[in-house]
Amino acid sequence: MNDLQIPPLAGKSKRLSLRAAVAAALILLAGAAVYPWCKVWIQAADILLESNGQTPPAPLRFVLDRHVSAQAVTIRGTDGLTTRATLYTPADRPDSPGMVIIHGLDPGGMQSVAGYSRLVASTGLRVLAPDIPSLKEYNVAGSNASTLRRVGDSTVWLAHYTRRPVALMGISFGGGLAMAAAARPAYAPSVALVFDVGGYDDMIRVMNFYITGDYAGPNGLPANQKRSPWGDYLLEYTDLRMFGSPAERASLAPLLRAEVVNEAHHPKGQREKIAAMTASLSRSQREEWERFLTGQNQARFARLVTALSPTLAEVSPHGHLQNLAAKVYILHGLEDDVIPVGEARWLAHDLPAGHLRMMVLSPLLSHVHLNGEHATWRDKLRLLACMDAVHFDAIQPYSDPRFWLGFIYLAVVLAASIAIAAALVLAGNSRQITMDAEHVPAKLIQ
């Protein structure tokens, strides 16, 4: 009796195709699962490039919602204090989470962060940029409880508006205020995370650094910190506002404030403006101006800081962080000569355990401006990773029900398609077996 030789089933190639389809479906599902993370990463890269005046490649720009509306709002605190602000809302995500952005010492106030706020809103966040008058006026002496209330009231307002705790970002001197406000019991429940960019931990320590140039880190060892001449102008301006005569304040305060603005921001035409203001001084005023700038100021500044110590301590995170409930991200320039990088280390040291999520001390930042002349790719990736972590934590894409509904819908469609394909393959194999059996010679079956 000859052995029966049955040819290979014709469905073998179909089974291989089915396996390939299952593998492709799993890859597609995995891609859909990580898409939100990849999208936020690309958005963070886009924000960094555009904030630095660069145009991102076209493939990166599609992830930002360019349709952002800006709305003027007035925030009324429980004590009757009113704060002007601008609310930026992405058109495609009117119910998105929120972020409050606190500007630094800048005459533009909330307008100084308008471009950045709009960029952040285009990632899918509702962004509130309040106007902080004392910061606009470079008024360190005015940064007291009322300033903290403006920051806190803005945060509570946005948390109530979005119906969830919000992210709070502070830039430069606004960073210290944001951190101090987030730790106050009245505002802590409204803050989910704090992003401190170039901020301070102890304003008294920073002011003393401006006076003496001496600085010690949290380990108690002296730290070699660069000191900007801007600190001297700020101290002079603060001293004049507090202790100058009415005549001095009237004639010299505008000029000194112009010097502070020029030293900090170098606006176009500012030096010419200062020259014109100086030329308009009378002879006696010009002599007073020279005495004001060339006097022996260290002892006078020390008395100024002593007089301001209660106010400076009140707006400092140092000593007030015990009620902090938020996660904290810290970004600071390694060569910062306005607020020493040691303040970031002090803040990390003072934070309650478990609250610091990430701290990046970057050579890419000169104070709060990007400056990547000597940065490596590793430095750039660390900065990008920090921005990505903050925005991912603020947006929380995996908490959006619409993402999971879309993911489940895709999984069901793929599963149904594979099930139908598998059924067709099985049916085809069964038919092939029947046809092969019909064509076997009868004598071979005997």
C-alpha positions as CSV (number, residue, x, y, z in Angstrom):
1,M,0.0,0.0,0.0
2,N,1.5,3.3,-1.0
3,D,1.8,6.1,1.5
4,L,-0.9,8.8,1.2
5,Q,0.7,12.2,0.4
6,I,-1.7,15.1,1.0
7,P,-0.4,18.5,-0.3
8,P,0.2,21.4,2.1
9,L,-2.9,23.3,3.0
10,A,-3.4,26.3,0.8
11,G,-4.4,28.4,3.9
12,K,-0.8,28.4,5.3
13,S,-0.1,31.8,3.6
14,K,-3.4,33.1,4.9
15,R,-2.4,32.1,8.4
16,L,0.9,34.0,8.1
17,S,-1.0,37.0,6.8
18,L,-3.4,36.8,9.8
19,R,-0.4,36.8,12.2
20,A,1.1,39.8,10.4
21,A,-2.3,41.6,10.8
22,V,-2.4,40.8,14.5
23,A,1.1,42.1,15.0
24,A,0.3,45.3,13.0
25,A,-2.8,45.8,15.1
26,L,-0.9,45.5,18.3
27,I,1.8,48.0,17.0
28,L,-1.0,50.4,16.0
29,L,-2.6,50.1,19.5
30,A,0.8,50.7,21.2
31,G,1.3,53.7,19.0
32,A,-2.1,55.1,19.9
33,A,-1.3,54.5,23.6
34,V,2.0,56.5,23.5
35,Y,0.7,59.2,21.1
36,P,-0.4,61.7,23.9
37,W,3.1,61.5,25.4
38,C,4.8,62.0,22.0
39,K,2.5,64.9,21.2
40,V,3.3,66.7,24.4
41,W,7.0,66.1,23.8
42,I,6.8,67.7,20.4
43,Q,4.7,70.6,21.8
44,A,7.4,71.3,24.4
45,A,10.0,71.3,21.7
46,D,7.9,73.7,19.6
47,I,7.4,76.1,22.5
48,L,11.1,76.2,23.3
49,L,12.0,76.9,19.7
50,E,9.4,79.6,19.2
51,S,10.2,81.2,22.6
52,N,13.8,81.5,21.3
53,G,12.6,83.3,18.1
54,Q,13.2,80.2,15.9
55,T,10.7,78.6,13.5
56,P,10.1,75.0,14.2
57,P,10.1,72.5,11.2
58,A,6.7,72.2,9.5
59,P,6.1,68.6,10.8
60,L,6.3,69.9,14.4
61,R,3.9,72.8,14.0
62,F,0.8,70.7,13.4
63,V,0.6,69.6,17.1
64,L,-0.3,73.2,18.3
65,D,-3.8,74.6,18.2
66,R,-3.2,78.0,16.6
67,H,-6.7,79.1,17.3
68,V,-6.4,80.6,20.7
69,S,-8.8,83.3,22.0
70,A,-7.7,86.0,24.5
71,Q,-10.2,87.4,26.9
72,A,-9.7,90.2,29.5
73,V,-11.0,89.3,32.9
74,T,-11.1,91.0,36.3
75,I,-10.5,88.9,39.4
76,R,-12.1,90.0,42.6
77,G,-10.7,88.6,45.8
78,T,-12.6,87.9,48.9
79,D,-11.1,91.1,50.5
80,G,-12.3,93.3,47.6
81,L,-8.8,93.4,45.9
82,T,-9.2,93.4,42.1
83,T,-6.6,92.0,39.6
84,R,-6.6,92.5,35.9
85,A,-5.7,89.4,33.8
86,T,-5.9,87.8,30.4
87,L,-7.4,84.4,29.8
88,Y,-6.1,82.4,26.8
89,T,-8.4,79.5,25.7
90,P,-7.6,77.0,22.9
91,A,-10.6,76.8,20.5
92,D,-10.5,73.0,20.2
93,R,-10.3,72.5,24.0
94,P,-12.6,75.0,25.8
95,D,-12.8,72.5,28.7
96,S,-9.1,72.0,29.1
97,P,-7.1,72.1,32.4
98,G,-5.6,75.4,33.5
99,M,-2.2,77.1,34.2
100,V,-1.6,80.5,35.8
101,I,1.6,82.3,34.6
102,I,3.1,84.9,36.9
103,H,5.4,87.4,35.2
104,G,8.6,88.7,36.7
105,L,9.9,92.3,37.4
106,D,8.9,93.8,34.0
107,P,7.2,97.0,33.1
108,G,5.1,95.1,30.6
109,G,3.4,93.1,33.3
110,M,1.1,90.4,31.9
111,Q,1.9,91.6,28.4
112,S,5.5,90.5,28.9
113,V,4.3,86.9,29.0
114,A,1.5,87.2,26.4
115,G,3.4,85.4,23.6
116,Y,4.5,82.6,25.9
117,S,1.0,82.3,27.4
118,R,-0.5,82.0,23.9
119,L,1.9,79.3,23.0
120,V,1.2,77.3,26.2
121,A,-2.6,77.7,25.5
122,S,-2.0,76.2,22.0
123,T,-0.9,73.0,23.6
124,G,-4.3,72.4,25.2
125,L,-4.3,74.5,28.4
126,R,-6.4,77.4,29.5
127,V,-3.8,80.0,30.6
128,L,-4.4,82.9,32.9
129,A,-1.8,85.7,33.0
130,P,-2.6,88.2,35.8
131,D,-1.1,91.6,36.1
132,I,0.9,92.1,39.3
133,P,1.3,95.9,39.8
134,S,4.3,95.7,42.3
135,L,6.2,93.5,39.8
136,K,5.5,95.9,37.0
137,E,6.8,98.8,39.1
138,Y,10.0,97.0,40.3
139,N,8.6,97.7,43.7
140,V,10.2,95.1,45.9
141,A,8.9,96.9,49.0
142,G,5.4,96.6,47.6
143,S,5.7,92.8,47.2
144,N,3.8,92.1,50.5
145,A,0.6,90.3,51.5
146,S,-1.4,92.1,48.8
147,T,0.9,90.8,46.1
148,L,0.6,87.3,47.4
149,R,-3.2,87.7,47.5
150,R,-3.2,88.7,43.8
151,V,-1.3,85.5,42.9
152,G,-3.4,83.3,45.2
153,D,-6.7,84.9,44.1
154,S,-5.8,84.3,40.4
155,T,-5.0,80.7,41.1
156,V,-8.3,80.1,43.0
157,W,-10.2,81.9,40.3
158,L,-8.8,79.6,37.5
159,A,-9.2,76.5,39.6
160,H,-12.9,77.4,40.1
161,Y,-13.3,78.2,36.4
162,T,-11.8,75.0,35.3
163,R,-13.3,72.9,38.2
164,R,-10.0,71.3,39.0
165,P,-6.6,72.3,40.6
166,V,-4.3,74.1,38.2
167,A,-0.7,74.4,37.4
168,L,1.1,77.6,38.7
169,M,4.1,78.9,36.8
170,G,6.3,81.7,38.1
171,I,9.1,83.4,36.2
172,S,12.0,85.1,37.9
173,F,10.8,87.1,40.9
174,G,7.3,85.8,40.0
175,G,8.7,82.3,40.7
176,G,9.3,83.0,44.3
177,L,5.9,84.6,44.7
178,A,4.2,81.6,43.0
179,M,5.9,79.1,45.3
180,A,5.1,81.2,48.4
181,A,1.5,81.5,47.4
182,A,1.1,77.8,46.6
183,A,2.1,77.0,50.2
184,R,-0.4,79.2,51.8
185,P,-3.3,77.2,53.3
186,A,-5.9,79.4,51.5
187,Y,-4.5,78.7,48.1
188,A,-2.8,75.3,48.4
189,P,-5.9,73.2,47.5
190,S,-6.2,75.0,44.2
191,V,-2.6,74.2,43.0
192,A,-1.7,70.9,41.4
193,L,1.9,71.7,40.5
194,V,4.3,74.6,40.6
195,F,6.8,75.4,37.9
196,D,9.5,77.7,39.2
197,V,11.7,79.2,36.5
198,G,14.6,81.3,37.8
199,G,12.9,82.0,41.1
200,Y,14.2,82.7,44.6
201,D,13.8,80.8,47.9
202,D,14.7,83.6,50.3
203,M,14.4,87.3,49.1
204,I,16.5,88.5,52.1
205,R,19.4,86.2,51.1
206,V,19.2,87.5,47.5
207,M,19.2,91.2,48.6
208,N,22.2,90.6,50.8
209,F,23.9,89.0,47.9
210,Y,23.3,92.1,45.8
211,I,25.0,94.2,48.6
212,T,28.0,92.1,49.5
213,G,28.5,89.6,46.6
214,D,28.8,86.8,49.2
215,Y,26.7,83.7,48.9
216,A,26.6,80.3,50.6
217,G,24.8,77.2,49.5
218,P,22.6,74.9,51.6
219,N,25.7,72.9,52.5
220,G,27.1,76.1,54.2
221,L,30.0,76.4,51.9
222,P,30.7,79.7,50.0
223,A,29.4,79.6,46.4
224,N,31.1,81.5,43.6
225,Q,28.1,83.4,42.1
226,K,28.2,86.0,39.4
227,R,26.5,89.3,40.4
228,S,24.8,91.6,37.9
229,P,25.1,95.4,38.3
230,W,21.3,95.3,38.0
231,G,21.1,94.4,41.6
232,D,22.7,97.8,42.6
233,Y,20.1,99.7,40.5
234,L,17.3,97.7,42.1
235,L,18.5,98.5,45.6
236,E,19.0,102.2,44.7
237,Y,15.5,102.4,43.2
238,T,14.0,100.7,46.3
239,D,15.9,102.9,48.7
240,L,14.8,106.0,46.8
241,R,11.1,105.0,46.8
242,M,11.2,104.3,50.6
243,F,13.6,106.9,52.0
244,G,14.2,109.6,49.4
245,S,12.8,113.0,49.8
246,P,9.7,114.0,47.8
247,A,11.9,116.2,45.6
248,E,14.3,113.3,45.0
249,R,11.5,110.9,44.2
250,A,9.9,113.3,41.8
251,S,13.1,114.1,39.8
252,L,15.3,111.0,40.2
253,A,12.9,108.0,40.5
254,P,11.8,108.1,36.8
255,L,15.5,108.2,35.7
256,L,16.5,105.4,38.1
257,R,13.6,103.3,37.0
258,A,14.7,103.8,33.4
259,E,18.2,102.5,34.4
260,V,16.7,99.5,36.0
261,V,14.6,98.7,32.9
262,N,17.6,99.2,30.6
263,E,19.9,97.0,32.7
264,A,17.3,94.2,32.9
265,H,15.8,94.2,29.4
266,H,17.9,96.5,27.1
267,P,14.9,97.8,25.1
268,K,15.7,99.5,21.9
269,G,16.2,103.2,22.3
270,Q,16.4,103.0,26.1
271,R,19.9,104.4,26.4
272,E,18.9,107.4,24.3
273,K,15.9,107.9,26.5
274,I,18.1,107.9,29.6
275,A,20.5,110.4,28.1
276,A,17.6,112.7,27.3
277,M,16.2,112.4,30.9
278,T,19.6,113.1,32.4
279,A,20.0,116.2,30.2
280,S,16.7,117.5,31.4
281,L,17.8,117.6,35.0
282,S,18.7,120.9,36.6
283,R,22.2,121.5,37.8
284,S,21.3,120.7,41.4
285,Q,19.4,117.6,40.3
286,R,22.3,116.4,38.2
287,E,24.7,116.9,41.2
288,E,22.2,115.0,43.4
289,W,22.1,112.2,40.8
290,E,25.9,111.9,40.8
291,R,26.0,111.8,44.6
292,F,23.2,109.2,44.5
293,L,25.1,106.9,42.2
294,T,28.6,107.3,43.6
295,G,28.0,107.4,47.3
296,Q,29.1,104.8,49.8
297,N,26.0,102.6,49.6
298,Q,26.7,99.3,51.3
299,A,25.8,100.5,54.8
300,R,22.7,102.3,53.5
301,F,21.6,99.2,51.6
302,A,22.1,97.0,54.7
303,R,19.8,99.3,56.6
304,L,17.3,99.1,53.7
305,V,17.2,95.3,53.8
306,T,16.8,95.3,57.6
307,A,13.8,97.6,57.2
308,L,12.3,95.5,54.5
309,S,13.0,92.1,56.2
310,P,9.4,91.4,57.4
311,T,8.1,92.1,53.9
312,L,10.8,90.2,52.2
313,A,10.3,87.2,54.5
314,E,6.5,87.2,53.9
315,V,6.9,86.8,50.1
316,S,9.7,84.2,50.4
317,P,9.0,80.4,50.1
318,H,11.7,79.9,52.8
319,G,10.1,79.1,56.1
320,H,6.6,78.9,54.6
321,L,6.5,75.5,52.8
322,Q,5.0,73.3,55.4
323,N,1.5,73.5,53.9
324,L,2.6,72.9,50.3
325,A,0.4,70.2,48.6
326,A,1.6,70.6,45.0
327,K,4.2,68.8,42.9
328,V,7.2,71.1,42.2
329,Y,9.4,71.5,39.1
330,I,12.5,73.8,39.2
331,L,14.3,75.2,36.2
332,H,17.2,77.6,36.8
333,G,20.1,78.9,34.7
334,L,23.6,77.8,35.9
335,E,25.1,81.2,35.1
336,D,22.2,83.3,36.4
337,D,23.6,86.6,37.7
338,V,20.2,88.1,38.7
339,I,18.9,85.4,41.0
340,P,21.8,83.0,41.9
341,V,21.4,79.3,41.0
342,G,22.0,78.6,44.6
343,E,18.4,79.7,45.3
344,A,17.2,76.7,43.3
345,R,19.4,74.4,45.5
346,W,18.1,76.1,48.6
347,L,14.5,75.7,47.4
348,A,15.0,72.0,46.8
349,H,16.6,71.7,50.2
350,D,13.6,73.5,51.9
351,L,10.8,71.6,50.1
352,P,8.9,69.0,52.1
353,A,9.9,65.4,51.2
354,G,8.3,63.9,48.2
355,H,7.2,67.2,46.5
356,L,10.2,67.8,44.2
357,R,9.6,66.0,40.9
358,M,12.4,67.5,38.8
359,M,15.1,70.1,39.1
360,V,17.2,71.1,36.0
361,L,20.1,73.6,36.4
362,S,20.8,74.4,32.8
363,P,23.6,76.3,31.0
364,L,21.0,77.0,28.3
365,L,19.4,79.8,30.5
366,S,20.9,83.2,31.3
367,H,18.4,84.1,34.0
368,V,15.1,83.3,32.2
369,H,16.2,83.8,28.6
370,L,17.5,81.0,26.4
371,N,21.2,81.2,25.6
372,G,22.6,78.0,24.2
373,E,25.9,79.1,22.8
374,H,27.9,76.5,24.8
375,A,25.3,73.9,25.5
376,T,25.6,70.3,24.5
377,W,22.8,68.1,23.1
378,R,22.5,66.5,26.5
379,D,21.8,69.9,28.0
380,K,19.1,70.6,25.4
381,L,17.5,67.2,26.0
382,R,17.4,67.8,29.7
383,L,15.7,71.1,29.2
384,L,13.3,69.6,26.8
385,A,12.6,66.7,29.2
386,C,11.8,69.3,32.0
387,M,9.4,71.2,29.8
388,D,7.8,68.0,28.6
389,A,7.3,66.7,32.2
390,V,5.7,70.0,33.3
391,H,3.3,70.2,30.4
392,F,2.4,66.5,30.5
393,D,1.7,66.8,34.2
394,A,-0.4,70.0,33.6
395,I,-2.4,68.6,30.6
396,Q,-2.8,65.0,31.9
397,P,-3.8,63.6,28.5
398,Y,-4.5,60.1,29.9
399,S,-7.2,61.6,32.2
400,D,-9.2,62.8,29.2
401,P,-12.2,60.4,28.7
402,R,-12.1,61.2,25.0
403,F,-8.7,59.6,24.6
404,W,-9.9,56.4,26.2
405,L,-13.1,56.4,24.2
406,G,-11.1,56.7,21.0
407,F,-8.6,54.1,22.1
408,I,-11.4,51.6,23.0
409,Y,-13.1,52.3,19.7
410,L,-9.9,51.6,17.8
411,A,-9.3,48.4,19.7
412,V,-12.8,47.2,19.0
413,V,-12.5,47.9,15.3
414,L,-9.1,46.2,15.1
415,A,-10.4,43.2,17.1
416,A,-13.5,42.9,14.9
417,S,-11.5,43.1,11.7
418,I,-9.0,40.4,12.9
419,A,-11.9,38.2,14.0
420,I,-13.6,38.5,10.6
421,A,-10.3,37.8,8.9
422,A,-9.7,34.7,11.1
423,A,-13.2,33.4,10.4
424,L,-12.6,33.7,6.7
425,V,-9.2,32.0,6.9
426,L,-10.7,29.1,8.9
427,A,-13.6,28.8,6.4
428,G,-11.2,28.8,3.5
429,N,-9.0,26.1,5.2
430,S,-12.1,23.8,5.8
431,R,-13.2,24.1,2.2
432,Q,-9.6,23.2,1.0
433,I,-9.6,20.1,3.2
434,T,-12.9,18.9,1.8
435,M,-11.8,19.5,-1.8
436,D,-8.6,17.6,-1.3
437,A,-10.4,14.6,0.2
438,E,-12.8,14.4,-2.8
439,H,-9.9,14.1,-5.2
440,V,-8.1,11.3,-3.4
441,P,-8.2,8.0,-5.6
442,A,-10.6,5.4,-4.2
443,K,-7.9,2.7,-4.3
444,L,-5.7,4.7,-2.0
445,I,-8.5,4.9,0.5
446,Q,-9.0,1.1,0.5
